[in-house]
Amino acid sequence: MAQKGDQLDRETFSCSICLDLPKDPVAIPCGHRYCMSCIKGFWDEEDQRKIYSCPRCRQTFTPRPVLGKNTMLAALVEQLKKTGLQAAPADHCYAGPEDVACDVCTGRKLKALKSCLVCLASFCEKHLQFHYESPRFNKHKLVNPSEKLQENICSRHDEVMKMFCCTDQQSICYLCSVDEHKGHDTVSAAAERTERQRELEVSRQNIQQRIQDREKDVKLLRQEVEAVNRSSDKAVEHSEKIFTELIRLIQKRSSDVKQQIRSQQETEVSRVKELQEKLEQEITELKRKDAELKQLSHTEDHNQFLHNYPSLSQLSASTDSSSINIRPLRYFEDVTAAVLELRDQLQDILREKWTNISLAVTEVDVLLSEAEPKTRAGFLKYSREITLDPNTANTRLLLSEGNRKATCIRQFYSHHPDRFNEHGQVLSRESLTGRCYWEVEWRGEWGVHVAVAYKNISRAGTSKECQFGFNDKSWMLDCNINSYEFWFNNIQTPVSGPGSSRVGVYLDHTAGILSFYSVSETMTLLHRVQTTFTQPLYAGLYLYYGATAELCKLK
């Protein structure tokens, strides 16, 4: 109850303008009490009308009442202050360094609850009540506390900027409209705000619609990711199962061949050993017969010799050995040859079918490829920083500028299996997939070849398998001063277009697009390839003697 009584005392004696215990309290003719400075400031604003009113009850007075300090009221206020009825606000109510402070509070200021765009001041909860209670402030615009209220004041005329110049697109005061903005298209700031508010709402609707569309797209993409993952997992599972079956089939056939070979080996060895035993028995018998005949030949008794000779001269039938030399000694070599033939056929089939499988994999494209850019700025969005690989450079090529430039002049490199040992060629260090763009600046009487190639292109020798554009592992544009030619798989395609010392190359690996452009003040398409790339590509250069070519820095 005491706390409620204290609150009533504060409300009874408080100034209705500053809502605090009055300083130099005065009572006006209607009986309401105010701080002398508060009511003087309020009546100063009414001087032009010469009619003065009470801020609380709206009673009017003419002429302006003479104010005198109410000593009795001042004594009561002092007593109230001493008894502590005016409780101090909690610490969290005071304005800190990052808060907007009340402009009315004296001493330690409270946090502002609102800022007034008409008064150009900020008020705490206590001092804001006057804006809510007095009809005089009904049209004042209250906003969230702001430190930027002074930005609403014209720096030239020191007036509130309540107008907007549509011509110069800036806020102005009413004096500006008849001064430096005279004749301009001007409206009230409120009207311009209303128009911009409508535009803002349309923009928000568009944004919200785009958010909804993008959320649908994201949901769809999540579903596609799940579908791709399910499909790929199923494909891996099935392919592993199929390859496992193939491996088991090959292992079974290997086991069958082995078993047949061993069975035939056992049969043939058994036959040979049987014949061998017969021959060895015959040899033993012949040796015994030879020993008997030898002994008979030394018999001195003629009658004994003639008597025994008929029986000893009789020989048993000889074993037939005519089949021993019927065929050359090859035996199972034909089996090995047959297995080798099967292996070669399987390799050919796997190589052919692997290309189909690889193409089927690379053709999986959830998102449709974007259209090829139309301007150089569009191409530059996909520019790649590419360098040349010294390990691939032919010994006639000198690399410089951080391995971005090649010059055809005799060099000495150590042996490396990746080096082109005959053709004056070099490949990039970086592999190229996705969407890529790069440019080549070249000089030389005989021109250069700008190419892309698979990593497994042959490197050793002078055959066409090693040279860009003359095999199915590389694509090449032959650039000369006045002409171009495109080469792939040893097939030449004439190309027309403006001569230029700079060639742009655009690659969309997934879409299978490879385009060559003549780059000068404009970009002119020279040749476009639509195919399917089964491996990552590498940028390539072929230089004739005295020529230079550089992979340009585009960023």
Legacy VTK file of the C-alpha trace (Angstrom):
# vtk DataFile Version 3.0
C-alpha trace
ASCII
DATASET POLYDATA
POINTS 555 float
0.000 0.000 0.000
2.872 2.354 0.821
4.320 1.792 -2.670
0.934 2.632 -4.232
0.648 5.765 -2.105
4.117 6.856 -3.165
3.119 6.456 -6.802
-0.035 8.561 -6.268
2.001 11.310 -4.608
4.400 11.390 -7.555
1.526 11.564 -10.047
-0.171 14.287 -7.990
2.825 16.590 -7.878
4.564 15.756 -11.196
4.850 18.283 -14.039
2.549 17.199 -16.883
5.129 18.239 -19.486
8.367 16.655 -18.258
6.554 14.131 -16.018
9.097 14.762 -13.270
8.784 16.485 -9.908
8.612 20.168 -10.855
11.578 22.479 -10.670
10.587 26.023 -9.567
6.964 24.830 -9.453
4.191 27.185 -10.568
0.404 26.863 -10.591
-1.499 28.354 -13.532
-5.070 29.767 -13.244
-6.736 26.391 -13.895
-4.854 24.884 -10.931
-2.501 22.530 -12.757
1.159 22.619 -11.774
4.249 22.704 -13.967
7.937 23.467 -13.919
8.308 27.182 -14.663
10.684 26.469 -17.575
8.352 23.796 -19.038
5.212 25.950 -19.140
7.160 29.015 -20.336
8.573 26.982 -23.240
5.105 25.685 -24.073
3.541 29.181 -24.054
6.459 30.605 -26.061
5.294 28.439 -28.953
1.775 29.924 -28.618
2.904 33.559 -28.660
1.892 34.025 -32.309
-1.756 33.200 -31.585
-1.797 35.233 -28.356
-3.959 32.527 -26.842
-2.381 30.395 -24.127
-3.681 27.024 -22.928
-3.142 24.433 -20.262
-1.372 21.389 -21.748
-3.473 19.099 -19.573
-7.049 20.432 -19.547
-6.743 22.681 -22.656
-8.342 25.698 -20.819
-7.287 28.926 -22.550
-6.122 32.209 -21.045
-5.875 35.721 -22.460
-3.632 37.543 -21.827
-0.665 35.321 -20.971
-0.752 34.656 -17.232
2.068 36.032 -15.117
3.966 33.179 -13.483
5.300 33.198 -9.954
7.013 30.485 -8.007
4.643 28.616 -5.704
6.700 28.509 -2.500
4.364 26.096 -0.708
4.438 23.648 -3.607
8.209 24.019 -3.826
8.505 23.106 -0.150
6.323 20.035 -0.609
8.418 18.939 -3.606
11.604 19.318 -1.624
10.099 17.250 1.186
9.062 14.550 -1.280
12.582 14.456 -2.690
14.061 14.094 0.804
11.729 11.221 1.721
12.880 9.329 -1.374
9.482 9.013 -3.017
11.088 9.802 -6.340
12.654 6.354 -6.845
15.710 6.112 -9.090
15.285 4.084 -12.285
17.047 0.707 -12.572
20.538 0.776 -14.079
19.404 -1.014 -17.253
17.023 1.920 -17.957
19.887 4.382 -18.348
21.345 5.061 -21.797
24.674 3.420 -22.540
27.250 4.284 -25.245
25.324 2.345 -27.902
21.841 3.574 -26.869
19.853 6.623 -27.945
19.476 8.906 -24.909
16.403 10.913 -23.961
16.893 14.572 -24.922
14.723 15.835 -22.038
16.385 14.016 -19.138
18.900 16.034 -17.146
21.891 14.513 -15.392
22.133 10.820 -16.145
19.886 10.256 -19.148
17.444 7.389 -19.626
17.137 5.294 -22.772
14.874 6.797 -25.405
11.764 4.794 -26.213
10.791 6.806 -29.306
12.091 9.627 -31.472
9.803 12.368 -32.848
10.365 13.428 -36.458
8.585 16.738 -35.784
10.253 17.668 -32.516
13.537 16.178 -33.792
14.128 14.838 -30.295
14.143 11.469 -28.548
12.131 10.727 -25.396
12.233 8.138 -22.620
9.022 6.456 -21.496
8.281 9.164 -18.898
8.830 12.136 -21.182
7.042 10.462 -24.063
3.703 10.433 -22.259
3.025 14.029 -23.228
2.964 13.009 -26.911
0.331 10.409 -26.106
-1.825 12.559 -23.796
-1.794 15.989 -25.444
-3.900 16.502 -28.598
-1.355 19.126 -29.615
1.057 16.316 -30.574
-1.424 14.025 -32.323
0.138 14.676 -35.720
3.699 14.201 -34.564
5.410 11.188 -36.136
6.996 8.814 -33.604
9.598 6.300 -34.768
12.052 3.933 -33.135
14.890 5.753 -31.346
17.389 7.207 -33.825
20.627 9.149 -33.546
20.179 10.455 -37.107
17.358 12.932 -36.484
19.587 15.846 -37.488
19.805 14.346 -40.938
16.216 15.533 -41.379
17.370 19.174 -41.033
18.389 21.087 -44.156
22.024 22.074 -43.690
21.484 25.229 -45.763
18.253 26.616 -44.309
18.133 24.857 -40.931
14.583 23.704 -41.657
13.004 20.239 -41.479
13.199 18.538 -44.864
9.560 17.701 -45.519
9.776 17.718 -49.326
11.429 15.562 -51.965
12.972 16.705 -55.261
12.173 14.050 -57.878
14.488 15.767 -60.363
17.568 15.495 -58.146
16.323 12.521 -56.112
16.995 14.099 -52.709
15.135 15.344 -49.642
14.754 19.137 -49.360
13.042 21.722 -47.175
10.304 24.086 -48.375
12.867 26.931 -48.820
14.944 24.704 -51.114
11.909 24.263 -53.370
11.856 28.001 -54.090
15.617 28.407 -54.100
18.127 26.077 -55.806
15.410 23.522 -56.626
13.040 26.068 -58.140
11.233 24.675 -61.196
12.113 21.089 -60.262
9.544 18.359 -59.877
8.943 18.400 -56.118
6.453 16.570 -53.910
5.997 16.136 -50.211
8.290 13.610 -48.569
5.187 11.780 -47.367
3.819 11.498 -50.927
7.174 10.297 -52.256
7.394 7.830 -49.371
3.909 6.551 -50.248
4.980 6.026 -53.873
8.248 4.388 -52.880
6.354 2.310 -50.322
4.167 0.953 -53.117
7.270 0.171 -55.145
8.824 -1.398 -52.062
5.787 -3.626 -51.576
5.937 -4.670 -55.240
9.650 -5.402 -54.830
8.950 -7.390 -51.671
6.248 -9.344 -53.487
8.687 -10.069 -56.306
11.363 -11.064 -53.812
8.952 -13.266 -51.885
7.818 -14.862 -55.127
11.435 -15.469 -56.107
12.093 -16.901 -52.648
9.170 -19.290 -53.115
10.398 -20.194 -56.601
13.950 -20.727 -55.358
12.709 -22.784 -52.399
10.795 -24.967 -54.861
13.943 -25.233 -56.981
16.022 -26.134 -53.913
13.459 -28.762 -52.930
13.518 -30.132 -56.459
17.333 -30.181 -56.455
17.348 -32.006 -53.112
15.024 -34.583 -54.642
17.288 -34.810 -57.687
20.343 -35.302 -55.459
18.539 -38.122 -53.663
17.479 -39.617 -56.993
21.018 -39.347 -58.415
22.453 -40.949 -55.271
19.906 -43.775 -55.358
20.447 -44.355 -59.065
24.245 -44.269 -58.795
24.230 -46.613 -55.776
21.982 -49.015 -57.662
24.166 -48.781 -60.785
27.316 -49.459 -58.743
25.625 -52.402 -57.037
24.410 -53.893 -60.326
27.678 -53.277 -62.175
29.663 -54.888 -59.357
27.304 -57.861 -59.437
27.613 -58.168 -63.233
31.402 -57.822 -63.219
31.578 -60.330 -60.362
29.544 -62.765 -62.477
31.879 -62.145 -65.415
34.897 -62.729 -63.178
33.339 -65.944 -61.843
32.561 -67.070 -65.397
36.139 -66.415 -66.487
37.450 -68.150 -63.361
35.192 -71.143 -64.097
36.371 -71.268 -67.699
39.956 -70.999 -66.457
39.300 -73.882 -64.065
37.656 -75.926 -66.858
40.615 -75.356 -69.194
43.028 -76.244 -66.429
41.078 -79.387 -65.619
40.898 -80.408 -69.279
44.615 -79.783 -69.746
45.463 -81.811 -66.658
43.108 -84.616 -67.697
44.565 -84.714 -71.193
48.047 -84.453 -69.694
47.330 -87.502 -67.492
45.919 -89.498 -70.422
48.798 -88.703 -72.729
51.438 -89.274 -70.065
49.806 -92.612 -69.200
49.885 -93.700 -72.861
53.485 -92.602 -73.258
54.552 -94.403 -70.083
52.743 -97.554 -71.152
54.610 -97.524 -74.464
57.828 -96.647 -72.629
57.443 -99.690 -70.346
56.845 -101.982 -73.310
59.917 -100.657 -75.069
62.022 -100.995 -71.926
60.833 -104.625 -71.509
61.675 -105.271 -75.149
65.123 -103.770 -74.651
65.696 -106.022 -71.626
64.570 -109.069 -73.595
66.767 -108.134 -76.560
69.785 -107.606 -74.323
69.235 -111.045 -72.732
68.815 -112.633 -76.192
71.981 -110.841 -77.389
73.929 -112.190 -74.409
72.718 -115.766 -75.136
73.622 -115.462 -78.814
77.013 -114.066 -77.875
77.601 -116.995 -75.575
76.419 -119.391 -78.339
78.854 -117.795 -80.772
81.729 -118.869 -78.519
80.557 -122.559 -78.369
83.275 -124.783 -79.896
81.049 -127.819 -80.251
79.488 -127.585 -83.719
76.720 -129.980 -82.989
75.803 -128.104 -79.786
75.805 -124.799 -81.682
73.536 -126.158 -84.404
71.233 -127.728 -81.899
70.694 -124.532 -79.804
70.774 -121.954 -82.567
67.192 -122.444 -83.892
65.656 -121.772 -80.481
67.920 -118.829 -79.613
67.577 -117.103 -82.980
63.795 -116.846 -82.588
62.870 -113.096 -81.656
59.597 -111.939 -80.096
57.392 -109.452 -82.006
58.681 -105.884 -81.894
56.577 -103.106 -80.209
54.977 -100.689 -82.722
56.589 -97.226 -82.209
55.729 -95.648 -85.531
53.323 -93.082 -83.850
56.035 -91.456 -81.795
57.100 -89.061 -84.556
53.713 -88.588 -86.214
53.271 -84.844 -85.101
55.720 -82.094 -84.120
56.420 -81.632 -80.439
53.833 -78.820 -79.778
51.315 -80.611 -77.585
49.416 -77.890 -75.555
50.835 -74.809 -77.336
47.648 -74.678 -79.413
45.652 -74.403 -76.193
47.747 -71.400 -75.136
47.216 -69.843 -78.543
43.466 -70.380 -78.279
43.396 -68.773 -74.793
45.458 -65.833 -76.082
43.012 -65.394 -78.938
40.147 -65.392 -76.452
41.964 -62.799 -74.326
42.501 -60.520 -77.316
38.856 -60.838 -78.331
37.712 -60.062 -74.780
40.022 -57.044 -74.635
38.611 -55.775 -77.923
35.065 -56.270 -76.661
35.820 -54.625 -73.313
37.547 -51.705 -75.027
34.634 -51.192 -77.398
31.967 -51.633 -74.744
33.902 -49.570 -72.207
33.615 -46.563 -74.499
29.847 -47.069 -74.600
29.714 -47.455 -70.810
31.851 -44.366 -70.272
29.714 -42.350 -72.658
26.573 -43.508 -70.864
28.066 -42.332 -67.562
29.158 -38.910 -68.870
25.773 -38.346 -70.513
24.128 -38.270 -67.080
23.327 -34.550 -66.744
20.787 -33.548 -64.101
21.073 -29.831 -64.911
20.825 -28.750 -68.510
24.048 -27.079 -69.581
23.935 -23.302 -69.785
24.072 -21.597 -73.145
27.470 -20.611 -74.486
28.321 -16.988 -73.582
27.748 -14.306 -76.214
30.310 -11.698 -75.114
33.941 -11.738 -74.049
32.861 -10.587 -70.588
30.627 -13.637 -70.423
33.511 -15.927 -71.408
35.840 -14.316 -68.872
33.558 -15.563 -66.074
34.917 -19.034 -66.864
38.578 -18.049 -67.379
41.148 -20.477 -65.999
44.732 -19.843 -64.891
46.646 -22.398 -66.987
50.392 -23.141 -66.990
52.523 -25.377 -69.213
54.032 -28.613 -67.902
57.842 -28.672 -68.430
57.823 -32.470 -68.220
55.792 -32.613 -71.462
57.694 -29.893 -73.373
59.660 -30.972 -76.434
63.363 -30.110 -76.289
62.851 -27.390 -78.935
60.555 -25.405 -76.598
61.753 -22.830 -74.067
59.213 -22.134 -71.294
59.135 -18.734 -69.553
56.806 -16.242 -67.845
56.011 -18.681 -65.063
55.598 -21.546 -67.571
52.853 -19.685 -69.441
54.942 -18.818 -72.530
56.640 -21.185 -74.996
59.274 -20.243 -77.595
60.496 -22.629 -80.272
64.277 -22.680 -79.763
66.617 -25.566 -78.995
66.629 -26.513 -75.303
68.005 -29.365 -73.245
65.713 -31.235 -70.889
66.321 -34.402 -68.928
64.499 -37.521 -70.042
60.919 -37.845 -68.878
58.285 -40.390 -69.985
55.689 -37.608 -70.463
57.856 -35.583 -72.879
57.006 -35.256 -76.587
60.371 -36.431 -77.900
59.854 -35.517 -81.586
56.992 -33.069 -82.147
57.393 -29.463 -80.870
54.469 -29.780 -78.486
53.640 -29.137 -74.831
50.599 -29.804 -72.632
49.207 -27.850 -69.692
49.865 -28.901 -66.135
46.193 -28.442 -65.185
43.429 -30.781 -66.324
40.288 -29.152 -67.735
36.744 -30.211 -66.909
33.478 -28.329 -66.514
33.288 -24.906 -68.196
36.660 -23.285 -68.975
37.922 -20.416 -71.089
41.480 -19.366 -71.945
43.251 -17.281 -74.582
46.501 -17.830 -76.488
48.578 -14.919 -77.836
50.922 -16.092 -80.603
53.631 -14.770 -82.944
55.478 -16.492 -85.770
55.830 -16.635 -89.552
54.544 -20.205 -89.770
51.894 -19.944 -87.085
51.082 -22.242 -84.174
48.658 -25.032 -83.325
46.213 -24.407 -80.453
44.890 -27.715 -79.169
43.317 -29.801 -76.422
44.182 -33.449 -75.823
43.637 -36.378 -73.514
46.477 -37.168 -71.139
47.011 -40.616 -72.689
48.008 -39.230 -76.100
51.216 -40.932 -77.278
54.467 -39.051 -76.632
57.281 -41.042 -78.286
58.050 -41.028 -82.006
56.923 -39.161 -85.100
53.701 -41.076 -85.771
50.353 -39.349 -86.090
49.332 -40.880 -82.766
51.661 -38.320 -81.133
50.684 -35.166 -83.063
47.790 -32.893 -82.094
44.797 -33.224 -84.417
45.944 -36.370 -86.217
44.329 -38.911 -83.866
41.122 -39.410 -81.901
42.707 -38.144 -78.659
43.241 -34.494 -79.610
41.539 -31.530 -81.310
43.639 -28.810 -82.970
43.213 -25.406 -84.634
46.079 -24.587 -87.021
46.538 -20.793 -86.803
48.345 -18.946 -89.589
48.574 -15.255 -90.375
45.822 -15.331 -92.999
44.076 -18.665 -92.528
42.883 -21.348 -90.138
42.407 -25.117 -90.342
40.789 -27.467 -87.858
42.083 -31.021 -87.442
40.688 -34.042 -85.641
41.505 -37.713 -86.179
43.602 -36.797 -89.260
40.594 -35.093 -90.902
41.025 -31.491 -92.037
38.207 -28.921 -91.899
38.746 -25.513 -93.560
37.923 -22.586 -91.261
37.140 -19.017 -92.288
37.409 -15.991 -90.050
39.315 -12.766 -89.393
43.022 -13.169 -88.765
44.105 -12.446 -85.207
47.161 -13.023 -83.068
44.923 -14.004 -80.157
42.729 -17.113 -80.067
40.113 -17.798 -77.391
39.222 -21.390 -76.474
35.935 -22.239 -74.726
35.311 -25.704 -73.298
32.111 -27.084 -71.788
33.336 -30.568 -70.960
30.006 -31.875 -69.680
28.061 -30.621 -72.709
30.821 -31.803 -75.080
31.350 -28.332 -76.585
34.745 -27.049 -77.773
34.824 -23.635 -79.493
37.643 -21.560 -80.973
37.311 -17.779 -81.310
39.282 -15.057 -83.055
39.772 -12.376 -80.391
40.330 -8.713 -81.284
38.001 -5.805 -80.553
35.212 -8.332 -81.037
35.007 -12.107 -80.748
34.336 -14.141 -83.891
33.511 -17.839 -83.733
35.946 -19.801 -85.916
34.937 -23.395 -85.267
32.761 -25.309 -82.801
32.931 -29.021 -81.957
29.987 -30.942 -80.500
31.078 -34.331 -79.214
31.366 -36.388 -76.041
34.540 -36.149 -73.972
35.346 -39.303 -72.042
38.387 -38.013 -70.127
39.644 -34.731 -68.697
41.342 -32.550 -71.317
44.645 -30.655 -71.277
45.461 -27.465 -73.196
48.158 -27.999 -75.841
50.476 -25.918 -78.042
52.485 -26.891 -81.137
55.124 -24.352 -82.270
57.137 -24.046 -85.462
60.712 -22.764 -85.299
60.912 -19.106 -84.259
57.290 -18.972 -83.040
56.085 -17.969 -79.576
52.767 -18.659 -77.845
51.583 -17.498 -74.441
48.649 -18.493 -72.244
47.261 -15.041 -71.390
46.502 -13.783 -67.889
42.816 -12.891 -67.963
42.175 -11.873 -64.353
LINES 1 556
555 0 1 2 3 4 5 6 7 8 9 10 11 12 13 14 15 16 17 18 19 20 21 22 23 24 25 26 27 28 29 30 31 32 33 34 35 36 37 38 39 40 41 42 43 44 45 46 47 48 49 50 51 52 53 54 55 56 57 58 59 60 61 62 63 64 65 66 67 68 69 70 71 72 73 74 75 76 77 78 79 80 81 82 83 84 85 86 87 88 89 90 91 92 93 94 95 96 97 98 99 100 101 102 103 104 105 106 107 108 109 110 111 112 113 114 115 116 117 118 119 120 121 122 123 124 125 126 127 128 129 130 131 132 133 134 135 136 137 138 139 140 141 142 143 144 145 146 147 148 149 150 151 152 153 154 155 156 157 158 159 160 161 162 163 164 165 166 167 168 169 170 171 172 173 174 175 176 177 178 179 180 181 182 183 184 185 186 187 188 189 190 191 192 193 194 195 196 197 198 199 200 201 202 203 204 205 206 207 208 209 210 211 212 213 214 215 216 217 218 219 220 221 222 223 224 225 226 227 228 229 230 231 232 233 234 235 236 237 238 239 240 241 242 243 244 245 246 247 248 249 250 251 252 253 254 255 256 257 258 259 260 261 262 263 264 265 266 267 268 269 270 271 272 273 274 275 276 277 278 279 280 281 282 283 284 285 286 287 288 289 290 291 292 293 294 295 296 297 298 299 300 301 302 303 304 305 306 307 308 309 310 311 312 313 314 315 316 317 318 319 320 321 322 323 324 325 326 327 328 329 330 331 332 333 334 335 336 337 338 339 340 341 342 343 344 345 346 347 348 349 350 351 352 353 354 355 356 357 358 359 360 361 362 363 364 365 366 367 368 369 370 371 372 373 374 375 376 377 378 379 380 381 382 383 384 385 386 387 388 389 390 391 392 393 394 395 396 397 398 399 400 401 402 403 404 405 406 407 408 409 410 411 412 413 414 415 416 417 418 419 420 421 422 423 424 425 426 427 428 429 430 431 432 433 434 435 436 437 438 439 440 441 442 443 444 445 446 447 448 449 450 451 452 453 454 455 456 457 458 459 460 461 462 463 464 465 466 467 468 469 470 471 472 473 474 475 476 477 478 479 480 481 482 483 484 485 486 487 488 489 490 491 492 493 494 495 496 497 498 499 500 501 502 503 504 505 506 507 508 509 510 511 512 513 514 515 516 517 518 519 520 521 522 523 524 525 526 527 528 529 530 531 532 533 534 535 536 537 538 539 540 541 542 543 544 545 546 547 548 549 550 551 552 553 554
